[in-house]
Amino acid sequence: MAAARTAPTPPGSLKRIVAASLIGTTIEWYDFFLYGSAAALVFNKLFFPESDPLVGTLLSFLTYTVGFAARPIGALVFGHYGDRLGRKKLLVLSLLMMGGATFAIGLLPTHATVGSAAPLLLTALRLVQGFALGGEWGGAVLLVSEHGDARRRGFWASWPQTGAPAGQLLATGVLSALTALLSDAAFTSWGWRIPFLLSGVLVMVGLWIRLSVDESPVFKAALAAAEERKAAHAAAEKPPLVAVLRDHWKDVLIAMGARMAENISYYVITAFILVYATTSVGLSKQTALNAVLVGSAVHFAVIPLWGALSDRIGRRPVYLIGAVGVGAWMFPFFALVDRGSFGSLLLAVTVGLVLHGAMYAPQAAFFSEMFATRMRYSGASIGAQFSSVAAGAPAPLIATALLADHGSSTPIALYVIAAALLTVVAVACARETRNADLSEADEPSAAPARVGADA
């Protein structure tokens, strides 16, 4: 069978693939996180000025949440065509869509200029962002996973994951610099537009790099094998979505559960904390942004380390360290933030992001190893993005509402702890996938839902 064995990618080519995926995901996450930071800091004033400040923040986060609602649709569409046409083509399209929508946000008129049309236009562009990101993640991590070998897949596949903290670092860094250089009036008037407009430049750089990489050899082999089967049996392949739901539905549910604590904790630690630290604790925007900035730099550094550890001891143990750790950290997290100093806020955010990295780092390899090649883009994307609707999407909104209703961080900590318990159960139900041969998943004799048991 053509799909059964593929030659390993040379180290030099693999590094180029990793770089292309990392730069692309960094740009896409920069665009996505930039919106979240702006929603917490200025969008409530610019697009919902007639509301009470905290209500305005809730409405602002509601438009933020809309982007998550579009991510499952993007996962379905990009997953289907990514499994049919290849990973590279769809990754180029996702980058163009995300960058175009972000650049357009920087040109939007505000409520003061066009009234209620302003939040509607903002919401529409947020939908485009979410749709594009729903297709980006799966393609980026698969491109690396399918080029690398099983022995170090956790390490190499974790590098596209660093695009999230790198994007957060870039977005928060630009906002932090602008808030430091500009007065509040200038930043609210026009300064907030600069980071969105910079996206246009970043997309051109990312597009140039992403166009230079080759399609996954594992995908090419699986596509050739599918064509052979079609010619031999004169039968068309089932759509990837149908195949995923028929053969891998348990893996999809496990992936969704595994994402709950990872997704919710991340947006509480990086997005909601900007609201909590500035409104409840009384810290300045600059202080809160700087804490997230430094924490994101540490997050970026530890993700490959957690990925490498997952190659040594397995995906599940590392993932469980992160889930249990995040749940246990929530009460100390808010206790430190409540002290009202930069040092305590920095410690709270940094430790939270280090523990989050233990979940996020092995996730790329873990999810990739669950699915066969011709349904891998669909399976990994559906598992990751459908959970985001229940996890990351409402997390800042729920946390802000809990704060408004109770005036305390306790319900928010319990909310994250509940998510951590759900993730622990999901990962405990999964089988270890370390050392899986991705091409073996395409053998007719392979058990579809149980590929890659630990060697």
C-alpha positions as CSV (number, residue, x, y, z in Angstrom):
1,M,0.0,0.0,0.0
2,A,1.5,3.4,-1.0
3,A,0.5,5.1,2.1
4,A,2.1,2.5,4.4
5,R,5.7,3.9,4.4
6,T,7.1,7.3,3.6
7,A,10.7,8.5,3.8
8,P,11.5,10.8,6.7
9,T,11.9,14.5,5.9
10,P,15.5,15.7,6.0
11,P,16.3,17.8,9.1
12,G,16.9,21.0,7.0
13,S,13.6,20.7,5.2
14,L,11.8,19.9,8.5
15,K,13.1,23.1,10.1
16,R,11.9,25.1,7.1
17,I,8.5,23.5,7.5
18,V,8.4,24.3,11.2
19,A,9.4,27.9,10.5
20,A,6.7,28.3,8.0
21,S,4.1,26.9,10.3
22,L,5.3,28.9,13.3
23,I,5.4,32.2,11.4
24,G,1.9,31.6,9.9
25,T,0.3,30.6,13.2
26,T,2.0,33.5,15.0
27,I,0.5,36.0,12.6
28,E,-2.9,34.3,12.8
29,W,-2.9,34.3,16.6
30,Y,-1.6,37.9,16.7
31,D,-4.7,38.9,14.8
32,F,-7.0,36.9,17.0
33,F,-5.5,37.9,20.3
34,L,-5.2,41.5,19.3
35,Y,-8.9,41.6,19.1
36,G,-9.3,40.1,22.5
37,S,-6.9,42.6,24.1
38,A,-8.6,45.5,22.4
39,A,-12.0,44.1,23.4
40,A,-10.9,44.3,27.0
41,L,-9.3,47.7,26.8
42,V,-11.0,50.0,24.3
43,F,-13.8,48.4,22.2
44,N,-16.3,48.9,25.0
45,K,-15.8,52.7,24.7
46,L,-15.6,52.8,20.9
47,F,-18.4,50.5,19.9
48,F,-20.7,50.3,22.9
49,P,-20.3,53.8,24.5
50,E,-23.9,54.1,25.7
51,S,-23.5,51.1,28.2
52,D,-22.3,51.0,31.8
53,P,-18.5,50.3,31.7
54,L,-18.8,46.7,32.9
55,V,-21.8,46.0,30.6
56,G,-19.9,47.6,27.7
57,T,-17.1,45.2,28.4
58,L,-19.5,42.3,28.4
59,L,-20.9,43.4,25.0
60,S,-17.4,43.8,23.8
61,F,-16.5,40.3,24.9
62,L,-19.7,39.1,23.2
63,T,-18.3,40.2,19.8
64,Y,-15.1,38.4,20.8
65,T,-17.1,35.3,21.5
66,V,-18.7,35.4,18.0
67,G,-15.3,34.7,16.5
68,F,-15.3,31.3,18.3
69,A,-18.7,30.5,17.0
70,A,-17.3,30.6,13.4
71,R,-14.3,28.4,14.2
72,P,-16.2,25.1,14.0
73,I,-17.6,26.1,10.6
74,G,-14.0,26.9,9.5
75,A,-12.9,23.5,10.9
76,L,-15.5,21.7,8.8
77,V,-14.8,23.6,5.6
78,F,-11.0,23.7,5.8
79,G,-10.9,20.2,7.2
80,H,-12.9,18.8,4.3
81,Y,-10.9,20.5,1.6
82,G,-7.6,20.1,3.4
83,D,-8.1,16.3,3.5
84,R,-9.1,16.4,-0.2
85,L,-6.7,19.0,-1.7
86,G,-3.8,19.2,0.7
87,R,-2.7,21.1,3.8
88,K,-0.7,23.9,2.1
89,K,-3.4,25.4,-0.2
90,L,-5.8,25.8,2.7
91,L,-3.1,27.3,5.0
92,V,-2.5,30.0,2.4
93,L,-6.2,30.8,2.2
94,S,-6.6,31.0,6.0
95,L,-3.7,33.4,6.3
96,L,-5.1,35.7,3.7
97,M,-8.6,35.7,5.2
98,M,-7.4,36.3,8.8
99,G,-5.0,39.1,7.7
100,G,-7.6,40.8,5.5
101,A,-10.2,40.9,8.3
102,T,-7.8,42.2,10.9
103,F,-6.5,45.0,8.6
104,A,-10.2,45.9,7.9
105,I,-10.9,46.2,11.6
106,G,-8.2,48.9,11.8
107,L,-10.1,50.9,9.2
108,L,-13.6,50.6,10.9
109,P,-15.6,53.6,11.8
110,T,-16.7,53.7,15.4
111,H,-20.1,54.2,17.1
112,A,-19.6,57.9,17.2
113,T,-19.3,58.0,13.4
114,V,-21.9,55.5,12.1
115,G,-23.9,54.5,15.1
116,S,-25.1,51.0,15.5
117,A,-23.6,49.9,12.2
118,A,-20.2,50.0,13.8
119,P,-20.6,47.0,16.2
120,L,-22.3,45.1,13.3
121,L,-19.3,45.6,11.0
122,L,-17.0,44.7,13.9
123,T,-19.0,41.5,14.5
124,A,-18.9,40.5,10.8
125,L,-15.1,40.9,10.6
126,R,-14.8,38.9,13.8
127,L,-16.7,36.1,12.1
128,V,-14.2,36.0,9.2
129,Q,-11.4,35.9,11.7
130,G,-12.9,33.0,13.5
131,F,-13.7,31.1,10.3
132,A,-10.1,31.4,9.2
133,L,-8.6,30.4,12.5
134,G,-10.9,27.4,12.6
135,G,-9.0,26.0,9.6
136,E,-5.5,27.3,10.5
137,W,-4.7,25.3,13.5
138,G,-5.3,21.8,12.1
139,G,-3.4,22.5,8.9
140,A,-0.4,24.0,10.6
141,V,0.2,21.3,13.1
142,L,-0.5,18.5,10.6
143,L,2.0,19.9,8.1
144,V,4.7,19.5,10.8
145,S,3.4,16.3,12.3
146,E,3.3,14.6,8.9
147,H,6.8,15.7,7.9
148,G,8.5,14.7,11.1
149,D,9.3,11.2,12.5
150,A,7.5,9.6,15.4
151,R,10.5,9.7,17.8
152,R,10.5,13.5,18.1
153,R,7.1,14.4,16.8
154,G,6.0,15.9,20.1
155,F,8.9,18.3,20.1
156,W,8.6,19.4,16.4
157,A,4.8,19.6,16.4
158,S,4.9,21.8,19.5
159,W,6.6,24.6,17.6
160,P,3.5,25.7,15.7
161,Q,1.8,25.7,19.1
162,T,4.3,28.4,20.2
163,G,2.5,30.6,17.6
164,A,-0.2,31.2,20.2
165,P,2.1,32.8,22.9
166,A,4.2,34.4,20.1
167,G,1.1,36.0,18.7
168,Q,0.0,37.0,22.2
169,L,3.5,38.3,22.9
170,L,3.4,40.3,19.7
171,A,-0.1,41.7,20.1
172,T,0.4,42.5,23.8
173,G,3.8,44.0,23.1
174,V,2.5,46.3,20.4
175,L,-0.4,47.4,22.6
176,S,1.8,47.8,25.6
177,A,4.2,50.0,23.6
178,L,1.4,52.2,22.3
179,T,-0.2,52.6,25.7
180,A,3.2,53.7,27.1
181,L,3.9,56.1,24.3
182,L,0.4,57.6,23.8
183,S,-2.0,59.3,26.2
184,D,-5.2,57.5,26.9
185,A,-7.1,60.0,24.7
186,A,-4.7,59.5,21.8
187,F,-4.8,55.7,22.1
188,T,-8.6,55.6,22.3
189,S,-8.9,58.1,19.4
190,W,-6.5,56.5,16.8
191,G,-3.7,54.6,18.4
192,W,-5.6,51.4,18.8
193,R,-5.8,51.1,15.0
194,I,-2.1,50.8,14.4
195,P,-1.7,47.2,15.6
196,F,-4.6,46.1,13.3
197,L,-3.1,47.8,10.3
198,L,0.3,46.3,11.0
199,S,-1.3,42.9,10.2
200,G,-1.2,43.7,6.5
201,V,2.6,43.8,6.6
202,L,2.9,40.6,8.7
203,V,0.6,38.7,6.3
204,M,2.8,39.5,3.3
205,V,5.8,38.1,5.1
206,G,3.9,35.0,6.3
207,L,2.5,34.4,2.8
208,W,5.9,34.5,1.2
209,I,7.3,31.9,3.7
210,R,4.3,29.7,3.6
211,L,4.2,29.4,-0.2
212,S,7.8,28.1,-0.1
213,V,7.0,24.8,1.7
214,D,6.1,21.4,0.2
215,E,3.0,19.4,0.8
216,S,3.1,16.7,3.4
217,P,4.7,13.5,2.0
218,V,2.3,11.4,4.2
219,F,-0.7,13.2,2.6
220,K,0.7,12.7,-0.9
221,A,1.1,9.0,-0.3
222,A,-2.4,8.7,1.2
223,L,-3.9,10.6,-1.7
224,A,-2.1,8.3,-4.2
225,A,-3.3,5.2,-2.3
226,A,-6.9,6.6,-2.3
227,E,-6.7,7.0,-6.1
228,E,-5.5,3.5,-6.5
229,R,-8.4,2.1,-4.4
230,K,-10.9,4.2,-6.3
231,A,-9.5,2.9,-9.6
232,A,-9.5,-0.7,-8.4
233,H,-13.0,-0.7,-6.9
234,A,-14.6,2.1,-8.9
235,A,-16.0,3.6,-5.6
236,A,-15.6,7.1,-4.4
237,E,-14.1,7.8,-1.0
238,K,-16.5,8.8,1.7
239,P,-16.3,12.5,2.7
240,P,-13.8,13.1,5.5
241,L,-16.5,14.3,7.9
242,V,-18.5,11.1,7.4
243,A,-15.4,9.0,7.9
244,V,-14.4,10.8,11.1
245,L,-17.9,10.5,12.7
246,R,-18.1,6.8,11.7
247,D,-14.6,5.7,12.7
248,H,-13.2,8.3,15.1
249,W,-16.2,9.7,17.0
250,K,-14.7,8.6,20.4
251,D,-11.4,10.4,19.5
252,V,-13.3,13.5,18.6
253,L,-15.1,13.5,22.0
254,I,-11.8,12.9,23.8
255,A,-10.1,15.8,21.9
256,M,-13.0,18.1,22.8
257,G,-12.8,17.2,26.5
258,A,-9.1,17.6,26.5
259,R,-9.5,21.1,25.2
260,M,-11.8,22.3,27.9
261,A,-9.3,23.2,30.6
262,E,-6.6,24.2,28.1
263,N,-8.9,26.7,26.3
264,I,-10.8,28.1,29.3
265,S,-7.7,28.6,31.5
266,Y,-5.8,30.3,28.7
267,Y,-8.5,33.0,28.1
268,V,-9.0,33.6,31.8
269,I,-5.3,34.0,32.4
270,T,-4.6,36.2,29.3
271,A,-7.8,38.0,28.4
272,F,-10.1,38.2,31.4
273,I,-7.2,39.1,33.7
274,L,-6.9,42.4,31.9
275,V,-10.4,43.3,33.0
276,Y,-10.0,41.9,36.5
277,A,-6.7,43.5,37.2
278,T,-7.7,46.9,36.0
279,T,-11.3,47.1,37.3
280,S,-11.3,45.0,40.5
281,V,-7.7,45.3,41.7
282,G,-7.0,48.8,40.4
283,L,-3.9,48.1,38.5
284,S,-3.1,50.2,35.4
285,K,-3.6,48.9,31.8
286,Q,0.2,49.1,31.3
287,T,0.9,47.0,34.4
288,A,-1.6,44.3,33.3
289,L,-0.3,44.2,29.7
290,N,3.3,44.0,30.9
291,A,2.5,41.0,33.1
292,V,0.8,39.1,30.2
293,L,3.7,40.1,28.0
294,V,6.4,38.6,30.2
295,G,4.2,35.5,31.0
296,S,3.7,35.0,27.2
297,A,7.5,35.0,26.7
298,V,8.0,32.3,29.3
299,H,5.0,30.4,27.8
300,F,6.7,30.5,24.4
301,A,10.0,29.1,25.9
302,V,8.4,26.2,27.8
303,I,6.1,24.8,25.1
304,P,8.9,23.0,23.2
305,L,10.3,21.6,26.5
306,W,6.9,20.1,27.4
307,G,6.6,18.8,23.8
308,A,10.0,17.1,24.1
309,L,9.0,15.6,27.5
310,S,5.9,14.1,25.8
311,D,8.2,12.3,23.4
312,R,10.0,10.7,26.4
313,I,7.1,9.9,28.8
314,G,4.0,10.1,26.6
315,R,1.3,12.6,25.6
316,R,-1.1,11.7,28.4
317,P,1.2,12.1,31.4
318,V,2.3,15.6,30.3
319,Y,-1.2,16.6,29.4
320,L,-2.5,15.5,32.9
321,I,0.3,17.5,34.6
322,G,-1.1,20.6,32.9
323,A,-4.7,19.9,33.6
324,V,-4.2,19.1,37.3
325,G,-1.8,21.9,37.7
326,V,-4.0,24.6,36.2
327,G,-6.9,23.5,38.4
328,A,-4.8,23.5,41.6
329,W,-3.3,26.9,40.7
330,M,-6.6,28.9,40.3
331,F,-7.1,29.9,44.0
332,P,-3.4,30.9,44.4
333,F,-3.6,32.7,41.1
334,F,-6.4,35.1,42.1
335,A,-4.9,35.5,45.6
336,L,-1.7,36.7,44.1
337,V,-3.5,39.0,41.6
338,D,-5.5,40.5,44.5
339,R,-2.3,41.6,46.2
340,G,-2.2,44.5,43.7
341,S,1.5,44.4,42.8
342,F,3.2,43.9,39.5
343,G,5.4,41.1,40.9
344,S,2.5,39.1,42.3
345,L,0.5,39.5,39.1
346,L,3.5,38.5,37.0
347,L,4.0,35.3,39.1
348,A,0.3,34.4,38.9
349,V,0.2,34.8,35.1
350,T,3.5,33.1,34.4
351,V,2.9,30.0,36.5
352,G,-0.5,29.7,35.0
353,L,0.9,29.8,31.5
354,V,3.7,27.4,32.2
355,L,1.1,24.9,33.5
356,H,-1.1,25.6,30.5
357,G,1.8,24.8,28.2
358,A,1.9,21.3,29.5
359,M,-1.5,20.8,27.9
360,Y,-1.0,22.9,24.8
361,A,2.5,21.5,23.8
362,P,1.6,17.8,23.3
363,Q,-1.8,18.6,21.9
364,A,-0.7,18.9,18.3
365,A,1.0,15.5,18.2
366,F,-1.6,13.9,20.4
367,F,-4.6,14.9,18.2
368,S,-2.7,14.2,15.0
369,E,-1.9,10.7,16.0
370,M,-5.6,9.9,16.7
371,F,-6.7,10.1,13.1
372,A,-5.9,8.5,9.7
373,T,-4.3,10.8,7.1
374,R,-7.3,11.2,4.7
375,M,-9.5,12.4,7.6
376,R,-6.8,13.8,9.9
377,Y,-7.3,17.5,9.0
378,S,-11.1,17.1,9.6
379,G,-10.7,15.0,12.8
380,A,-8.1,17.2,14.5
381,S,-9.8,20.4,13.5
382,I,-13.3,19.3,14.6
383,G,-12.1,18.0,17.9
384,A,-10.2,21.2,18.6
385,Q,-12.5,23.8,17.3
386,F,-16.0,22.5,18.3
387,S,-14.8,22.5,21.9
388,S,-13.8,26.1,21.6
389,V,-17.5,27.1,21.3
390,A,-18.1,25.7,24.8
391,A,-14.7,26.5,26.2
392,G,-12.7,29.5,25.0
393,A,-15.6,31.3,23.4
394,P,-17.6,32.1,26.5
395,A,-14.7,32.0,29.0
396,P,-14.0,35.8,29.3
397,L,-17.8,36.5,29.0
398,I,-18.6,34.0,31.8
399,A,-15.8,35.2,34.0
400,T,-16.8,38.8,33.6
401,A,-20.5,38.0,34.3
402,L,-19.5,36.0,37.4
403,L,-17.4,38.9,38.6
404,A,-20.3,41.3,38.0
405,D,-22.8,39.1,39.8
406,H,-20.7,38.0,42.8
407,G,-17.9,40.7,43.0
408,S,-15.5,37.8,43.9
409,S,-12.9,35.7,42.1
410,T,-14.1,32.5,43.9
411,P,-16.8,31.5,41.3
412,I,-14.3,32.1,38.5
413,A,-11.7,29.8,40.1
414,L,-14.3,27.1,40.6
415,Y,-15.3,27.5,36.9
416,V,-11.7,26.8,35.8
417,I,-11.4,23.9,38.3
418,A,-14.6,22.3,36.9
419,A,-13.1,22.5,33.4
420,A,-9.8,20.9,34.6
421,L,-11.7,18.0,36.1
422,L,-13.5,17.4,32.8
423,T,-10.2,17.4,30.9
424,V,-8.6,15.0,33.4
425,V,-11.5,12.5,32.7
426,A,-11.2,12.9,28.9
427,V,-7.4,12.4,28.8
428,A,-7.7,9.4,31.2
429,C,-10.1,7.8,28.7
430,A,-7.6,8.3,25.9
431,R,-5.0,5.8,24.8
432,E,-1.3,6.8,24.6
433,T,-0.3,7.6,21.0
434,R,3.4,8.3,21.4
435,N,5.6,6.7,18.7
436,A,2.7,6.2,16.4
437,D,3.5,5.8,12.7
438,L,1.1,8.2,10.9
439,S,1.3,6.3,7.7
440,E,0.3,3.0,9.4
441,A,-3.1,4.7,10.2
442,D,-3.9,4.4,6.5
443,E,-3.4,0.6,6.3
444,P,-6.7,-1.2,5.7
445,S,-6.0,-3.6,8.6
446,A,-5.4,-0.8,11.1
447,A,-8.0,-0.3,13.7
448,P,-9.3,3.2,12.8
449,A,-10.1,4.5,16.3
450,R,-7.2,3.0,18.1
451,V,-4.2,3.9,15.9
452,G,-0.8,4.5,17.6
453,A,-0.9,2.6,20.9
454,D,2.3,3.4,22.7
455,A,5.2,1.4,21.4
